[in-house]
Amino acid sequence: MKLSDYKELLAENPKLAMLFDLSERFPRGPEANLRSHHYEASHDSHWDRHETQLSKEKLRNDKKTPNVIKACTVKKHGFCPVAYGYNVLELHTWFKKNRISDGYDFRNCIQDLLSSGSVTEQTPVEQMVTAQFLGWGKQATRTRRSKRIYLRISQLRRWVQENVTTAYYKISMGWGIGDVFVHADSEAGAQTQYDLFLKPAIAEIEKHERHPGDGGHNVRYNEHALEGPAGLMVKNSGFLRKCDETVSNLEGQIKTMQAKIASLQLAKGMVDQYSTNMTCSYEYEETA
């Protein structure tokens, strides 16, 4: 796509422009000011030897790209070379909400972002995107583009996890209990918080499971939390709801069991009384 067409698409449909841009070998960025000379190789392997990432040095020496460095830098955590001119955390969030792992996903994502499903109602530049990526003769193109985006999703996810360590960490405990989240500045800190504050309670719950455990679980990076633990209540709401549901179910079982016990006790007393009365009132014949 020519630069003029890309700028037109960027003005008309920014999200579709971003999707197209991130599938390019040399993304132009949200301001269309990046060129191939701003990039360097990002992989040494044979299969990924053509993949690229931004070079901070080359950007620093170009007066036209100061905003790129700013957008690709997370305060206190450094420059991200695989954000391609876009805001690091916003791009990371977008990738989490939009699954793209194969050509089918790529096709669906394009269709969702088009202003209309009818080609005649699309803008001219959207029609160009439709002609270039949709249709049964474009499977190889979609597969190649989706592979590149998936690789970049993985790169960005890895960079965020390794650098933006102030985050929510998840402790997965299975379907019976649910997941618990802690907020910390590192994985080691998250593990310490879990072991100190939550492990005893979880261990007590697991004593009553089919396969008893000791509450020992490892934490895992979930998502960045530079705003602080403000979202912790929301993140843990699923576990709290699961606890309420389980308690309600158990209380219902207790009531059912108590009623069943009362019925059995009543039946036992009546059967015993009936047996005793019949035995005592029956007139037995005397035998010689």
C-alpha positions as CSV (number, residue, x, y, z in Angstrom):
1,M,0.0,0.0,0.0
2,K,1.3,3.4,-1.0
3,L,2.1,5.9,1.8
4,S,-0.7,8.2,0.6
5,D,-3.2,5.4,0.8
6,Y,-2.0,4.4,4.2
7,K,-2.4,8.0,5.5
8,E,-5.9,8.0,4.1
9,L,-6.7,4.7,5.8
10,L,-5.2,6.0,9.1
11,A,-7.5,9.1,9.0
12,E,-10.6,7.1,8.1
13,N,-10.2,3.9,10.1
14,P,-7.2,4.0,12.6
15,K,-7.7,0.5,14.1
16,L,-7.8,-1.1,10.6
17,A,-4.8,0.9,9.7
18,M,-3.0,-0.3,12.8
19,L,-3.8,-4.0,12.0
20,F,-2.6,-3.6,8.4
21,D,0.5,-1.7,9.6
22,L,1.5,-4.3,12.2
23,S,1.5,-7.0,9.5
24,E,4.0,-5.1,7.4
25,R,7.7,-5.9,7.6
26,F,8.5,-2.2,8.3
27,P,5.4,-0.7,10.1
28,R,5.0,3.0,9.4
29,G,3.5,3.8,12.9
30,P,0.4,5.8,13.9
31,E,2.0,9.0,12.6
32,A,3.2,7.4,9.3
33,N,6.7,8.7,10.0
34,L,8.7,5.4,10.3
35,R,10.7,4.0,7.4
36,S,12.8,0.9,6.8
37,H,16.0,2.7,8.0
38,H,14.6,3.0,11.5
39,Y,14.6,-0.8,11.9
40,E,17.0,-3.5,12.7
41,A,16.8,-7.3,12.7
42,S,15.0,-8.7,15.7
43,H,15.9,-12.4,15.2
44,D,19.0,-14.4,14.3
45,S,17.2,-17.6,13.4
46,H,16.9,-18.6,9.7
47,W,13.1,-18.7,9.7
48,D,12.6,-15.3,11.4
49,R,15.6,-13.6,9.9
50,H,13.4,-11.0,8.1
51,E,11.6,-9.9,11.2
52,T,12.4,-6.4,12.5
53,Q,12.3,-4.1,15.5
54,L,12.8,-0.4,16.1
55,S,16.3,0.9,16.7
56,K,16.4,3.5,19.4
57,E,19.7,4.9,18.1
58,K,18.4,5.5,14.6
59,L,15.2,7.1,16.0
60,R,17.2,9.4,18.3
61,N,19.2,10.7,15.3
62,D,16.1,11.5,13.3
63,K,14.3,14.8,14.2
64,K,11.0,13.5,12.7
65,T,10.6,10.7,15.2
66,P,10.7,12.1,18.8
67,N,7.1,11.0,19.5
68,V,8.0,7.5,18.5
69,I,10.5,7.2,21.3
70,K,8.0,8.7,23.7
71,A,5.2,6.4,22.7
72,C,7.4,3.3,22.9
73,T,8.8,4.1,26.3
74,V,7.2,3.0,29.5
75,K,8.1,5.4,32.3
76,K,10.7,3.8,34.7
77,H,10.7,0.7,32.6
78,G,12.5,1.7,29.4
79,F,12.2,1.7,25.6
80,C,10.2,-1.1,23.9
81,P,11.6,-1.8,20.4
82,V,8.7,-4.0,19.4
83,A,5.9,-1.4,19.9
84,Y,6.4,0.0,16.4
85,G,5.6,3.6,17.3
86,Y,2.4,2.7,19.2
87,N,1.8,3.2,22.9
88,V,3.3,0.1,24.5
89,L,0.6,-0.6,27.1
90,E,-2.3,0.3,24.8
91,L,-1.0,-2.0,22.1
92,H,-0.5,-4.8,24.7
93,T,-4.1,-4.4,25.8
94,W,-5.3,-4.4,22.2
95,F,-3.4,-7.6,21.5
96,K,-4.9,-9.3,24.6
97,K,-8.4,-8.4,23.4
98,N,-7.9,-9.5,19.8
99,R,-6.7,-13.0,19.2
100,I,-4.7,-13.4,16.0
101,S,-2.8,-16.6,15.6
102,D,-3.6,-17.7,12.1
103,G,-5.0,-16.5,8.7
104,Y,-8.6,-17.2,9.8
105,D,-8.2,-14.9,12.8
106,F,-6.6,-12.3,10.7
107,R,-9.4,-12.4,8.2
108,N,-12.1,-12.1,10.9
109,C,-10.3,-9.2,12.5
110,I,-10.2,-7.3,9.2
111,Q,-13.9,-8.0,8.6
112,D,-14.8,-6.7,12.1
113,L,-12.8,-3.5,11.6
114,L,-14.2,-2.6,8.2
115,S,-16.9,0.1,8.2
116,S,-19.3,-2.1,6.2
117,G,-19.6,-5.7,5.1
118,S,-20.7,-4.5,1.7
119,V,-17.8,-3.6,-0.6
120,T,-19.9,-1.0,-2.4
121,E,-20.4,0.9,1.0
122,Q,-16.7,0.8,2.0
123,T,-14.4,3.7,1.4
124,P,-12.0,3.4,-1.6
125,V,-9.0,2.6,0.7
126,E,-11.0,0.0,2.6
127,Q,-11.9,-1.6,-0.7
128,M,-8.1,-1.8,-1.4
129,V,-7.7,-3.6,2.0
130,T,-10.6,-6.0,1.1
131,A,-9.1,-6.7,-2.3
132,Q,-5.6,-7.3,-0.9
133,F,-6.5,-9.6,2.1
134,L,-10.0,-11.0,1.7
135,G,-11.1,-13.6,-0.9
136,W,-10.3,-17.2,-1.3
137,G,-7.2,-16.5,-3.4
138,K,-5.5,-14.6,-0.5
139,Q,-5.0,-17.5,2.0
140,A,-1.2,-17.4,1.7
141,T,-1.1,-13.6,2.2
142,R,-3.3,-13.8,5.3
143,T,-1.2,-16.7,6.7
144,R,2.1,-14.8,6.2
145,R,0.7,-11.6,7.7
146,S,-0.9,-13.4,10.7
147,K,2.3,-15.2,11.5
148,R,4.1,-11.9,11.6
149,I,1.5,-10.3,13.9
150,Y,1.5,-13.4,16.2
151,L,5.3,-13.2,16.5
152,R,5.0,-9.5,17.4
153,I,2.3,-10.2,20.0
154,S,4.6,-12.8,21.6
155,Q,7.5,-10.4,21.5
156,L,5.5,-7.5,23.1
157,R,4.0,-9.8,25.7
158,R,7.5,-11.1,26.7
159,W,8.9,-7.5,26.8
160,V,6.1,-6.3,29.1
161,Q,6.4,-9.3,31.4
162,E,10.2,-8.9,31.7
163,N,10.2,-5.1,32.1
164,V,6.9,-3.9,33.5
165,T,7.0,-6.1,36.6
166,T,4.7,-4.0,38.7
167,A,1.7,-6.2,38.0
168,Y,-1.1,-8.5,39.0
169,Y,0.1,-12.0,39.5
170,K,-2.3,-15.0,39.3
171,I,-2.4,-18.0,41.5
172,S,-4.3,-20.8,39.6
173,M,-6.0,-23.3,41.9
174,G,-8.3,-25.2,39.5
175,W,-12.0,-25.1,38.8
176,G,-13.1,-26.1,42.3
177,I,-11.6,-23.0,44.0
178,G,-10.9,-20.5,41.2
179,D,-8.0,-18.0,40.7
180,V,-6.6,-15.5,43.2
181,F,-4.6,-12.4,42.3
182,V,-2.0,-10.4,44.2
183,H,-0.3,-7.1,43.4
184,A,3.5,-6.8,43.6
185,D,6.6,-5.3,42.0
186,S,8.1,-8.6,41.1
187,E,7.3,-12.3,40.8
188,A,9.3,-13.1,44.0
189,G,7.4,-10.3,45.8
190,A,4.1,-11.7,44.6
191,Q,5.1,-15.2,45.8
192,T,6.0,-13.8,49.2
193,Q,2.7,-12.0,49.5
194,Y,0.7,-15.1,48.7
195,D,2.7,-17.3,51.0
196,L,2.4,-14.8,53.9
197,F,-1.2,-13.6,53.6
198,L,-3.2,-16.1,51.6
199,K,-1.6,-19.6,51.7
200,P,-2.9,-20.5,55.2
201,A,-6.5,-19.9,54.1
202,I,-6.1,-21.7,50.8
203,A,-4.5,-24.7,52.6
204,E,-7.4,-24.9,55.0
205,I,-9.8,-25.1,52.0
206,E,-7.8,-27.7,50.3
207,K,-7.8,-30.0,53.3
208,H,-11.4,-30.8,52.4
209,E,-10.9,-31.4,48.7
210,R,-10.9,-34.9,47.1
211,H,-7.2,-34.6,46.7
212,P,-6.0,-32.6,49.8
213,G,-3.3,-30.0,49.3
214,D,-1.2,-27.8,51.5
215,G,-2.0,-24.5,49.8
216,G,1.3,-24.4,47.9
217,H,0.9,-22.7,44.6
218,N,3.2,-20.7,42.3
219,V,2.3,-17.2,41.1
220,R,2.2,-16.3,37.4
221,Y,2.4,-12.9,35.6
222,N,-1.1,-11.8,34.6
223,E,-1.0,-8.2,33.5
224,H,0.7,-5.0,34.2
225,A,-0.7,-2.7,37.0
226,L,1.2,0.5,36.9
227,E,-1.9,2.3,38.3
228,G,-1.4,0.4,41.6
229,P,-3.6,-2.3,43.2
230,A,-6.8,-0.3,42.3
231,G,-8.1,-3.2,40.2
232,L,-7.4,-5.9,42.7
233,M,-11.0,-6.1,44.0
234,V,-12.2,-6.5,40.5
235,K,-9.6,-9.2,39.7
236,N,-10.5,-11.2,42.8
237,S,-14.3,-10.7,42.5
238,G,-14.5,-14.1,40.6
239,F,-12.9,-15.9,43.6
240,L,-15.2,-14.2,46.0
241,R,-18.2,-15.0,43.9
242,K,-17.1,-18.7,43.7
243,C,-16.8,-18.8,47.5
244,D,-20.3,-17.4,47.9
245,E,-21.7,-19.9,45.4
246,T,-19.9,-22.8,47.1
247,V,-21.1,-21.7,50.6
248,S,-24.7,-21.4,49.4
249,N,-24.5,-24.9,47.8
250,L,-23.1,-26.4,50.9
251,E,-25.7,-24.7,53.1
252,G,-28.4,-26.1,50.8
253,Q,-26.8,-29.6,51.2
254,I,-26.8,-29.2,55.0
255,K,-30.5,-28.4,55.0
256,T,-31.3,-31.3,52.7
257,M,-29.2,-33.7,54.9
258,Q,-30.8,-32.4,58.1
259,A,-34.2,-33.0,56.6
260,K,-33.2,-36.4,55.4
261,I,-31.8,-37.3,58.9
262,A,-35.0,-36.1,60.5
263,S,-37.1,-38.3,58.1
264,L,-34.9,-41.3,58.8
265,Q,-35.1,-40.8,62.5
266,L,-38.9,-40.6,62.3
267,A,-39.1,-43.6,60.1
268,K,-36.8,-45.5,62.4
269,G,-39.0,-44.7,65.4
270,M,-42.2,-45.6,63.7
271,V,-40.8,-48.9,62.3
272,D,-39.4,-49.8,65.8
273,Q,-42.7,-48.9,67.5
274,Y,-44.7,-50.9,65.0
275,S,-42.5,-53.9,65.4
276,T,-42.7,-53.8,69.2
277,N,-46.5,-53.3,69.3
278,M,-47.1,-56.1,66.8
279,T,-44.8,-58.4,68.8
280,C,-46.4,-57.6,72.1
281,S,-50.0,-57.7,70.9
282,Y,-49.9,-60.9,68.9
283,E,-51.7,-63.9,70.5
284,Y,-49.4,-66.8,70.2
285,E,-50.9,-70.4,70.1
286,E,-49.7,-72.7,72.9
287,T,-47.9,-75.7,71.7
288,A,-47.9,-79.1,73.5
